[in-house]
């Protein structure tokens, strides 16, 4: 029980868990700034580069639910340590990879390790802390996610510029070793008391198939085409040549998988057999409504992190390292929020903290959109990022607390995995929508500007395609070439306008999340130690 764990050990265990989360979150963003160097060094194609970035996310999201349930059964500390070991070994493979296919394979294995760590970290905190201390622990956990997501580009820019892109993966090795020692000494094992009842292999397979199909479609829709194939589909030497894009097949697979998954889980639950996800969890209002808010908020929560680096580097001319420095206020605000959350939650409750965080996120995103222009100075964007970071820290931590507030500790792995999966799906959908807004607006604005300038249709199409396909990376090249320098200003203005519209779209998603938070009730103020469980749920 939590009361038997010495106070000092509990807080040191929070440090271990937070470092584990930081490692996997940083890795999701650190690679973004290292990809250009990878392309040059390994001779990777554009398709290879895309999969180097996205294979991690695909596997990570697909396995979250399975990992959460497995942690409940085999032991949360055991699975956390196994995840750290897998992630560390995969990082060594990535750092030493001689070819793009091997690097993609390493990223896939990293996704497996990351999926083992994230939901397990939450269930460890849920089992270790109670009452007010649990709120503090969740606040630190949430701020770690927001802060380290912003630190990733800074660390990646420094390592890639001063050392090598391989160190973007190699940096995980000493951290992983430290985490394994710390976890072995400080984390306390916990698991669901009902063991030995078998496994839900059908649910596990259906869960992975459903999540993989859905996340694949959301990630690749813009690149491969939402219905008809619009781009080259070539992954690790495997090509898709059909006229119809593979994306609709991914969505169809996800839809069928979801229906069958629900039917299988309901039937197994009714028969008293073990299930991957006990659907009666959704009878808990705080769990059901909290997941709804978490998913909607995730649609827009990291909108700035998606579009701002492209704008800062390709329009403002920042290096990868300077871009990371520019995003530091976001990290600072997120970490500050962990301190603000404690008195705010104590005085007004976690639901108020969630809503306050979303309001601050909206303010930061809208402010950044309003000032985005080709000549925007760093000091104009910094306050917006700081406010946004505080909002991310508050909302991310406290919505997690709300979702898990009334979930029995014995089922915290399932609850954590579901919450993490909801957020990952929301993020994937948000990036798909925001990416479409960013690039379609850039193309539309640039086409209109070049047409007004009287640029010939052939040159106009070539310039628009170059800017859109490169996500703006072609703009510095246009400016450096005397023959196209006059067009670079239009391209910079087009990407700035698109960044503004993307920010406003993200703010719209966040506003929907704020409205959805009206479904949260004061019942979420309870903790699993005092709240009553729905019928059939063990304590």
Backbone torsions as a table, in degrees:
resi	resn	phi	psi	omega
1	UNK	NA	158.3	-177.4
2	UNK	-60.7	-37.3	-175.5
3	UNK	-63.4	-22.7	-178.1
4	UNK	-83.3	-9.9	-179.2
5	UNK	-89.1	122.5	179.2
6	UNK	-56.0	145.9	-175.7
7	UNK	-58.0	-45.2	-178.5
8	UNK	-60.9	-41.0	-179.9
9	UNK	-66.1	-36.9	178.4
10	UNK	-59.8	-46.3	-176.5
11	UNK	-71.7	-32.6	174.6
12	UNK	-68.7	-33.8	176.5
13	UNK	-66.5	-33.5	175.4
14	UNK	-61.9	-39.0	177.3
15	UNK	-62.0	-43.5	179.7
16	UNK	-62.5	-47.7	-179.5
17	UNK	-62.0	-42.2	-179.2
18	UNK	-65.0	-38.8	177.6
19	UNK	-66.0	-36.6	176.6
20	UNK	-63.5	-43.8	177.1
21	UNK	-64.2	-42.0	179.9
22	UNK	-59.1	-39.6	-177.9
23	UNK	-61.5	-44.5	-176.5
24	UNK	-78.3	-30.8	179.0
25	UNK	-73.1	-42.8	176.7
26	UNK	-58.9	-40.8	-177.3
27	UNK	-64.9	-26.7	179.5
28	UNK	-71.7	-22.3	-177.0
29	UNK	-113.6	-25.0	-175.7
30	UNK	-65.2	-30.7	-175.8
31	UNK	-71.6	-25.4	-176.7
32	UNK	-55.9	-42.5	-177.4
33	UNK	-84.0	-11.1	-179.3
34	UNK	-91.7	-15.8	-174.1
35	UNK	-58.8	-43.6	178.4
36	UNK	-56.1	-39.6	178.5
37	UNK	-68.5	-35.9	177.4
38	UNK	-63.2	-43.3	179.7
39	UNK	-58.5	-44.9	-179.0
40	UNK	-67.4	-44.1	-173.7
41	UNK	-73.9	-41.3	-175.8
42	UNK	-100.1	-4.2	-177.8
43	UNK	66.5	36.7	-177.6
44	UNK	-73.2	147.1	174.3
45	UNK	-82.1	172.4	178.2
46	UNK	-63.4	-35.7	178.0
47	UNK	-66.8	-41.6	176.4
48	UNK	-58.9	-45.5	-178.0
49	UNK	-61.2	-40.0	179.5
50	UNK	-63.3	-43.1	-177.8
51	UNK	-75.9	-26.0	173.4
52	UNK	-61.2	-37.0	179.1
53	UNK	-79.2	-40.1	-165.7
54	UNK	-100.1	-16.5	179.0
55	UNK	-62.4	-36.3	178.1
56	UNK	-60.5	-49.7	-178.7
57	UNK	-62.4	-40.3	-177.5
58	UNK	-61.2	-51.8	-178.5
59	UNK	-69.1	-40.4	-179.9
60	UNK	-56.1	-51.1	-178.8
61	UNK	-67.3	-36.3	-175.5
62	UNK	-67.7	-28.1	-172.2
63	UNK	-103.8	-0.9	-175.1
64	UNK	-59.5	-45.6	-177.4
65	UNK	-66.3	-42.5	178.6
66	UNK	-62.8	-42.9	-178.9
67	UNK	-64.8	-40.0	179.5
68	UNK	-61.7	-44.3	179.4
69	UNK	-68.0	-40.5	179.7
70	UNK	-61.9	-37.5	178.4
71	UNK	-61.6	-38.8	177.8
72	UNK	-61.9	-33.5	-173.8
73	UNK	-86.7	-50.0	-172.1
74	UNK	-91.6	-13.7	-178.2
75	UNK	118.2	130.8	-173.9
76	UNK	-73.4	-42.6	177.0
77	UNK	-64.1	-41.3	-178.8
78	UNK	-61.0	-44.8	-178.8
79	UNK	-71.6	-35.7	176.5
80	UNK	-59.1	-47.5	-179.9
81	UNK	-66.6	-37.8	176.8
82	UNK	-63.8	-40.3	177.8
83	UNK	-63.0	-42.6	177.8
84	UNK	-61.7	-42.9	179.9
85	UNK	-63.6	-45.4	178.8
86	UNK	-61.8	-45.6	-178.6
87	UNK	-62.5	-41.9	-178.8
88	UNK	-66.4	-45.4	178.8
89	UNK	-63.6	-39.8	178.0
90	UNK	-65.3	-35.0	178.2
91	UNK	-64.1	-37.8	175.5
92	UNK	-62.0	-43.9	177.8
93	UNK	-60.9	-41.1	178.6
94	UNK	-65.1	-43.0	-177.5
95	UNK	-64.6	-30.1	-177.4
96	UNK	-100.0	-0.4	-173.6
97	UNK	-58.8	127.1	179.9
98	UNK	-91.4	-13.8	-176.9
99	UNK	-138.1	156.8	177.8
100	UNK	-57.6	-43.6	179.7
101	UNK	-59.4	-38.1	179.0
102	UNK	-70.1	-34.6	176.7
103	UNK	-66.5	-41.4	177.6
104	UNK	-62.8	-41.3	177.3
105	UNK	-60.7	-43.2	177.9
106	UNK	-61.4	-38.8	178.4
107	UNK	-66.2	-36.8	176.7
108	UNK	-61.5	-43.8	180.0
109	UNK	-68.1	-36.6	174.2
110	UNK	-57.8	-39.4	178.4
111	UNK	-61.2	-36.6	176.9
112	UNK	-63.4	-47.6	179.2
113	UNK	-62.5	-42.3	179.4
114	UNK	-62.6	-39.0	179.2
115	UNK	-66.8	-28.5	177.2
116	UNK	-74.8	-26.9	-175.0
117	UNK	-85.7	-47.4	-167.7
118	UNK	-63.3	-58.2	-179.3
119	UNK	-65.8	-30.6	178.8
120	UNK	-66.9	-34.6	178.5
121	UNK	-62.1	-41.0	178.9
122	UNK	-67.2	-43.9	-178.8
123	UNK	-67.8	-30.8	174.5
124	UNK	-63.5	-44.4	178.1
125	UNK	-65.4	-39.9	-178.9
126	UNK	-64.1	-33.1	-179.3
127	UNK	-85.8	-21.1	-174.4
128	UNK	-93.4	-34.9	-174.4
129	UNK	-112.0	153.3	176.2
130	UNK	-134.9	161.3	172.0
131	UNK	54.8	-134.8	-177.0
132	UNK	-62.0	-35.8	179.7
133	UNK	-63.9	-34.2	178.5
134	UNK	-64.3	-39.4	177.0
135	UNK	-61.4	-40.8	177.5
136	UNK	-64.0	-44.1	-178.9
137	UNK	-62.0	-44.0	178.6
138	UNK	-65.6	-34.3	178.4
139	UNK	-64.4	-43.3	177.4
140	UNK	-64.6	-42.2	179.2
141	UNK	-59.7	-48.3	-178.9
142	UNK	-65.5	-40.9	179.2
143	UNK	-67.4	-31.3	176.5
144	UNK	-62.3	-41.9	178.7
145	UNK	-63.4	-50.6	-178.3
146	UNK	-64.5	-43.2	-177.0
147	UNK	-69.5	-45.7	-177.2
148	UNK	-72.5	-25.1	174.2
149	UNK	-62.3	-34.8	178.1
150	UNK	-80.8	-27.9	-179.9
151	UNK	-75.3	-23.9	-177.9
152	UNK	-54.5	-51.0	179.2
153	UNK	-60.8	-35.3	178.8
154	UNK	-65.5	-48.6	179.5
155	UNK	-64.7	-42.5	179.0
156	UNK	-64.1	-40.0	178.2
157	UNK	-63.6	-42.0	179.8
158	UNK	-66.6	-48.4	-178.0
159	UNK	-63.1	-43.9	-177.8
160	UNK	-67.2	-38.5	-176.6
161	UNK	-75.8	-45.4	-172.5
162	UNK	-95.3	-21.6	-179.2
163	UNK	-122.2	-94.1	179.7
164	UNK	-162.0	155.4	176.4
165	UNK	-60.0	-24.7	-179.1
166	UNK	-64.9	-26.0	178.4
167	UNK	-75.0	-14.5	173.3
168	UNK	-63.4	-25.6	174.6
169	UNK	-99.7	-36.6	-177.2
170	UNK	-63.8	-26.0	-179.5
171	UNK	-64.1	-20.4	179.3
172	UNK	-73.6	-20.0	-173.4
173	UNK	-67.5	-54.9	177.9
174	UNK	-64.3	-34.8	178.4
175	UNK	-65.9	-41.5	178.1
176	UNK	-62.0	-41.6	178.4
177	UNK	-63.0	-42.2	178.2
178	UNK	-62.3	-40.9	-179.3
179	UNK	-65.8	-39.1	179.6
180	UNK	-63.1	-40.9	177.6
181	UNK	-66.3	-46.9	-179.2
182	UNK	-62.8	-41.6	-179.9
183	UNK	-65.6	-40.4	179.4
184	UNK	-64.3	-32.8	-176.7
185	UNK	-89.4	-31.2	-166.7
186	UNK	-114.0	-29.8	-177.2
187	UNK	-80.0	142.2	179.0
188	UNK	-101.9	132.5	-177.8
189	UNK	-71.0	142.7	174.1
190	UNK	-151.1	149.8	178.7
191	UNK	-156.6	169.4	176.2
192	UNK	-66.9	131.5	-177.1
193	UNK	-65.1	-26.6	-179.4
194	UNK	-85.2	97.6	-179.4
195	UNK	-119.9	169.2	177.0
196	UNK	79.9	12.9	-177.6
197	UNK	-98.1	10.3	179.2
198	UNK	94.7	-174.4	-176.9
199	UNK	-128.9	155.5	178.2
200	UNK	-100.5	76.1	-177.2
201	UNK	-67.2	-37.3	179.4
202	UNK	-62.0	-45.2	178.4
203	UNK	-62.8	-38.7	-179.9
204	UNK	-62.8	-47.5	-179.2
205	UNK	-64.2	-44.7	-179.5
206	UNK	-64.1	-37.7	178.4
207	UNK	-62.4	-47.2	-178.9
208	UNK	-64.4	-44.3	179.8
209	UNK	-61.7	-44.2	-178.6
210	UNK	-63.8	-49.3	-178.4
211	UNK	-66.9	-41.2	-179.7
212	UNK	-63.2	-44.7	179.6
213	UNK	-62.8	-42.9	-178.0
214	UNK	-68.9	-48.0	-178.6
215	UNK	-66.2	-37.8	176.5
216	UNK	-58.4	-47.9	-179.6
217	UNK	-61.9	-42.6	-178.9
218	UNK	-66.3	-39.6	-177.7
219	UNK	-74.1	-41.9	-170.0
220	UNK	-96.6	-3.7	-176.2
221	UNK	-56.2	-45.4	-177.6
222	UNK	-69.1	-33.7	-176.5
223	UNK	-81.0	-41.8	-174.1
224	UNK	-97.5	-14.0	-176.3
225	UNK	103.0	135.5	-177.9
226	UNK	-74.8	-23.8	177.3
227	UNK	-134.5	-67.8	175.5
228	UNK	-87.1	145.9	-179.0
229	UNK	-67.1	125.8	-179.3
230	UNK	-114.9	-6.7	-179.5
231	UNK	-141.8	173.9	178.4
232	UNK	-74.6	131.2	178.0
233	UNK	-111.8	102.5	-176.3
234	UNK	-146.7	109.3	-178.3
235	UNK	-122.5	116.1	177.4
236	UNK	52.3	41.0	176.9
237	UNK	86.5	-3.4	178.4
238	UNK	-98.2	122.5	-175.2
239	UNK	-110.4	147.6	174.7
240	UNK	-114.1	115.7	-173.6
241	UNK	-109.8	-4.4	-178.9
242	UNK	-65.1	152.9	179.4
243	UNK	-66.3	-37.3	178.5
244	UNK	-76.2	133.5	179.4
245	UNK	-65.1	151.8	175.7
246	UNK	-73.1	-11.5	-176.6
247	UNK	-61.4	-47.8	177.8
248	UNK	-58.6	-33.7	177.5
249	UNK	-66.0	-37.2	176.6
250	UNK	-62.5	-44.9	178.9
251	UNK	-65.6	-40.7	179.4
252	UNK	-64.2	-41.9	178.2
253	UNK	-61.7	-40.6	179.6
254	UNK	-65.7	-43.2	-178.9
255	UNK	-64.1	-46.2	178.9
256	UNK	-64.2	-43.6	179.9
257	UNK	-60.5	-39.6	-179.1
258	UNK	-65.3	-45.8	-179.8
259	UNK	-61.1	-47.4	-179.2
260	UNK	-65.5	-38.5	179.1
261	UNK	-59.5	-46.4	180.0
262	UNK	-62.6	-44.2	179.6
263	UNK	-62.6	-43.8	-179.4
264	UNK	-64.7	-45.2	-178.1
265	UNK	-65.9	-39.1	178.4
266	UNK	-64.4	-42.1	-178.6
267	UNK	-66.6	-42.9	179.8
268	UNK	-66.9	-38.6	-179.7
269	UNK	-64.5	-42.8	179.9
270	UNK	-64.7	-30.7	-179.1
271	UNK	-86.6	-0.3	179.9
272	UNK	75.1	18.7	178.7
273	UNK	-91.6	158.2	-179.1
274	UNK	-63.2	142.7	-178.7
275	UNK	-128.5	152.5	175.8
276	UNK	-69.7	-42.3	179.0
277	UNK	-132.9	115.2	176.6
278	UNK	-75.1	107.0	-174.8
279	UNK	-65.4	-15.4	177.3
280	UNK	-68.5	-13.2	173.3
281	UNK	-57.4	-32.9	-177.4
282	UNK	-75.6	-3.1	171.3
283	UNK	-78.3	-12.2	177.2
284	UNK	-82.7	114.7	-175.7
285	UNK	-56.1	-43.7	-177.6
286	UNK	-64.9	-35.9	178.9
287	UNK	-70.3	-47.5	-177.9
288	UNK	-64.3	-52.2	-176.6
289	UNK	-73.1	-33.4	177.7
290	UNK	-64.4	-40.1	176.7
291	UNK	-64.5	-37.5	177.5
292	UNK	-60.8	-46.9	179.4
293	UNK	-64.6	-44.3	-178.4
294	UNK	-60.1	-41.7	-179.9
295	UNK	-66.1	-44.1	-178.5
296	UNK	-67.8	-43.5	-179.8
297	UNK	-62.7	-37.5	-179.8
298	UNK	-64.0	-22.8	177.0
299	UNK	-57.6	-36.2	-175.8
300	UNK	-117.3	-2.3	-168.9
301	UNK	-65.7	-37.1	-178.7
302	UNK	-109.9	29.8	178.1
303	UNK	-61.0	-39.1	179.1
304	UNK	-65.0	-41.4	-179.2
305	UNK	-66.2	-20.4	178.0
306	UNK	-80.8	-45.6	-172.1
307	UNK	-96.6	-32.9	-174.8
308	UNK	-61.7	-44.4	179.1
309	UNK	-58.0	-38.3	178.2
310	UNK	-64.1	-43.5	-178.9
311	UNK	-68.4	-43.2	-177.9
312	UNK	-63.8	-40.8	-176.8
313	UNK	-80.7	-40.3	-171.5
314	UNK	-92.6	-21.9	177.6
315	UNK	-105.6	-49.3	-178.4
316	UNK	-83.7	-11.7	175.5
317	UNK	78.7	21.0	179.5
318	UNK	-74.0	148.0	171.4
319	UNK	-77.5	172.7	178.5
320	UNK	-60.4	-40.3	-179.4
321	UNK	-69.3	-41.1	178.2
322	UNK	-64.8	-34.8	176.1
323	UNK	-63.1	-42.9	176.6
324	UNK	-60.9	-39.9	177.0
325	UNK	-63.3	-39.3	-178.9
326	UNK	-65.4	-27.0	-179.3
327	UNK	-88.8	-4.1	-179.3
328	UNK	-58.6	-37.7	177.8
329	UNK	-56.5	-32.5	177.2
330	UNK	-63.2	-45.6	178.9
331	UNK	-63.7	-42.1	-179.7
332	UNK	-61.9	-42.9	179.0
333	UNK	-64.6	-38.4	-179.5
334	UNK	-66.8	-42.7	178.0
335	UNK	-67.7	-37.5	176.8
336	UNK	-60.6	-34.7	-177.7
337	UNK	-61.6	-28.6	179.9
338	UNK	-63.7	-32.0	176.0
339	UNK	-78.8	-36.8	-179.7
340	UNK	-70.6	-30.3	-173.6
341	UNK	-64.0	-34.5	-174.7
342	UNK	-63.9	-56.4	179.0
343	UNK	-67.8	-33.5	-179.9
344	UNK	-65.4	-44.3	179.5
345	UNK	-67.6	-38.9	179.2
346	UNK	-63.2	-37.0	-176.6
347	UNK	-83.4	-39.1	-171.5
348	UNK	-120.6	-10.6	179.4
349	UNK	96.5	158.7	-176.3
350	UNK	-66.3	-32.5	-178.5
351	UNK	-66.4	-40.2	176.0
352	UNK	-61.7	-41.3	179.2
353	UNK	-62.4	-39.7	177.0
354	UNK	-60.3	-48.6	-178.0
355	UNK	-66.1	-39.6	177.6
356	UNK	-62.7	-40.8	178.4
357	UNK	-62.8	-42.8	179.4
358	UNK	-64.9	-39.9	178.5
359	UNK	-61.5	-43.0	178.5
360	UNK	-66.0	-38.6	176.2
361	UNK	-60.6	-45.4	179.5
362	UNK	-60.0	-44.7	-179.9
363	UNK	-61.0	-43.6	-179.1
364	UNK	-66.6	-42.3	-179.3
365	UNK	-66.8	-45.9	179.3
366	UNK	-62.9	-42.6	179.0
367	UNK	-60.8	-43.2	178.5
368	UNK	-63.8	-39.4	178.3
369	UNK	-64.5	-36.8	-178.1
370	UNK	-67.9	-32.0	-175.6
371	UNK	-96.5	-8.2	-177.2
372	UNK	-65.5	118.1	-179.7
373	UNK	-158.6	163.5	-179.2
374	UNK	-59.5	-23.3	-177.8
375	UNK	-112.8	19.2	-179.7
376	UNK	-64.0	131.6	177.9
377	UNK	-86.8	158.9	-176.7
378	UNK	-62.2	-34.3	-177.0
379	UNK	-71.9	-15.7	176.3
380	UNK	-78.4	-32.4	-176.8
381	UNK	-90.3	-24.9	-175.3
382	UNK	-57.8	-49.1	-179.4
383	UNK	-61.1	-34.5	179.9
384	UNK	-65.8	-40.9	179.4
385	UNK	-67.4	-36.8	179.5
386	UNK	-64.3	-46.3	178.4
387	UNK	-62.7	-43.7	178.8
388	UNK	-60.4	-42.0	-179.7
389	UNK	-62.7	-40.5	176.8
390	UNK	-61.1	-43.1	179.4
391	UNK	-62.7	-42.9	178.7
392	UNK	-61.3	-44.9	-179.4
393	UNK	-61.5	-42.8	179.7
394	UNK	-68.4	-51.3	-173.7
395	UNK	-67.7	-43.8	-177.2
396	UNK	-63.0	-45.2	-177.4
397	UNK	-70.0	-47.1	-171.9
398	UNK	-76.3	-30.3	175.9
399	UNK	-68.0	-31.9	174.4
400	UNK	-63.3	-43.8	177.6
401	UNK	-62.2	-39.4	179.5
402	UNK	-65.9	-44.9	-178.3
403	UNK	-60.4	-41.6	-174.3
404	UNK	-95.2	-0.3	-172.6
405	UNK	-55.9	-41.6	-174.4
406	UNK	-111.0	11.8	177.6
407	UNK	-82.7	127.8	178.0
408	UNK	-55.8	140.8	-179.1
409	UNK	-56.2	-36.6	-179.2
410	UNK	-62.4	-20.2	-178.9
411	UNK	-113.9	18.8	-175.0
412	UNK	-67.7	-27.7	176.4
413	UNK	-64.7	-45.2	176.2
414	UNK	-61.1	-46.1	-179.5
415	UNK	-62.9	-43.1	-179.8
416	UNK	-65.9	-42.9	179.1
417	UNK	-62.7	-40.2	178.9
418	UNK	-65.0	-44.9	179.5
419	UNK	-62.6	-43.7	179.1
420	UNK	-65.2	-39.8	178.5
421	UNK	-64.3	-42.8	178.4
422	UNK	-58.5	-44.3	-179.4
423	UNK	-67.2	-40.3	179.8
424	UNK	-65.0	-41.8	178.3
425	UNK	-65.4	-41.0	176.9
426	UNK	-61.1	-42.2	178.8
427	UNK	-64.6	-42.3	179.9
428	UNK	-64.1	-42.8	178.1
429	UNK	-65.5	-40.8	179.4
430	UNK	-62.0	-44.1	179.8
431	UNK	-64.8	-38.3	178.2
432	UNK	-61.8	-46.1	-179.3
433	UNK	-69.5	-46.3	-178.4
434	UNK	-65.7	-36.0	176.4
435	UNK	-64.0	-40.3	177.6
436	UNK	-63.6	-43.8	178.7
437	UNK	-62.3	-46.6	-176.6
438	UNK	-61.3	-50.5	-172.4
439	UNK	-80.3	-35.6	177.6
440	UNK	-69.4	-37.5	177.3
441	UNK	-67.2	-41.4	177.2
442	UNK	-57.9	-47.6	-179.2
443	UNK	-63.5	-43.9	-179.0
444	UNK	-65.2	-46.2	-179.5
445	UNK	-64.5	-41.6	-178.9
446	UNK	-69.5	-39.7	177.7
447	UNK	-60.3	-45.4	179.7
448	UNK	-62.3	-43.5	-178.1
449	UNK	-65.9	-44.6	-179.4
450	UNK	-68.3	-33.9	177.2
451	UNK	-65.7	-40.5	178.2
452	UNK	-65.7	-30.9	179.2
453	UNK	-79.6	-4.6	179.6
454	UNK	78.0	23.6	179.1
455	UNK	-71.3	137.3	-179.0
456	UNK	-59.4	147.7	-174.4
457	UNK	-57.9	-41.1	-177.6
458	UNK	-64.8	-43.6	179.2
459	UNK	-70.4	-38.0	179.8
460	UNK	-60.7	-45.7	179.9
461	UNK	-63.5	-40.5	-179.3
462	UNK	-64.8	-43.2	-178.7
463	UNK	-67.5	-45.4	-179.7
464	UNK	-61.2	-44.8	179.5
465	UNK	-62.9	-41.0	-179.3
466	UNK	-63.7	-44.1	-178.8
467	UNK	-68.9	-43.8	-177.7
468	UNK	-68.7	-46.4	-176.4
469	UNK	-67.2	-28.6	-179.3
470	UNK	-93.5	4.8	-177.3
471	UNK	57.6	34.6	177.1
472	UNK	93.4	-8.2	-177.3
473	UNK	-65.8	-16.8	179.2
474	UNK	-78.3	-13.2	-175.2
475	UNK	-62.2	-47.8	177.6
476	UNK	-58.3	-36.7	177.7
477	UNK	-66.0	-39.4	175.8
478	UNK	-61.7	-41.2	-179.0
479	UNK	-67.8	-31.8	-177.2
480	UNK	-79.2	-20.1	-178.5
481	UNK	-93.0	118.9	-178.8
482	UNK	-56.4	-28.0	-178.2
483	UNK	-72.8	-23.9	-177.1
484	UNK	-122.6	5.1	-176.2
485	UNK	-58.0	-34.6	-178.7
486	UNK	-67.3	-23.4	-178.6
487	UNK	-86.0	-18.2	-175.8
488	UNK	-64.2	-35.0	178.9
489	UNK	-62.9	-42.1	176.9
490	UNK	-63.3	-39.6	-179.8
491	UNK	-66.4	-41.6	178.6
492	UNK	-64.1	-40.6	178.2
493	UNK	-66.9	-38.0	179.6
494	UNK	-63.8	-44.6	179.5
495	UNK	-68.7	-33.9	176.6
496	UNK	-65.3	-43.7	177.4
497	UNK	-63.3	-41.7	178.7
498	UNK	-64.3	-38.4	176.9
499	UNK	-62.5	-39.3	179.0
500	UNK	-63.8	-47.0	-179.5
501	UNK	-65.4	-36.0	177.8
502	UNK	-64.0	-42.8	178.0
503	UNK	-61.7	-42.8	179.6
504	UNK	-65.8	-35.7	176.7
505	UNK	-65.2	-42.9	176.6
506	UNK	-60.4	-40.2	178.0
507	UNK	-63.2	-35.1	177.3
508	UNK	-63.6	-41.6	176.3
509	UNK	-62.2	-43.2	-179.9
510	UNK	-63.6	-36.4	177.5
511	UNK	-64.0	-39.7	175.9
512	UNK	-61.9	-39.1	176.7
513	UNK	-63.5	-38.6	177.6
514	UNK	-63.5	-42.6	177.7
515	UNK	-65.5	-38.8	179.0
516	UNK	-65.3	-26.1	-179.6
517	UNK	-67.3	-11.5	175.8
518	UNK	-63.5	-20.3	179.6
519	UNK	-80.0	-12.5	177.4
520	UNK	-74.9	142.4	-176.7
521	UNK	-122.0	172.5	179.7
522	UNK	-67.1	-10.5	178.5
523	UNK	-60.7	-26.0	-178.5
524	UNK	-72.8	-5.0	176.7
525	UNK	-71.9	-19.9	-178.4
526	UNK	-73.5	161.7	174.1
527	UNK	-110.4	162.9	179.1
528	UNK	-60.5	-15.5	-178.5
529	UNK	-79.1	-22.5	-175.6
530	UNK	-120.2	-24.6	-175.8
531	UNK	-72.5	147.7	178.4
532	UNK	-82.7	139.8	179.9
533	UNK	-86.5	148.2	172.9
534	UNK	-59.8	157.5	-178.0
535	UNK	-57.3	131.8	178.1
536	UNK	97.2	-10.3	-180.0
537	UNK	-97.8	129.6	-178.8
538	UNK	-78.9	156.0	172.3
539	UNK	-103.4	NA	NA
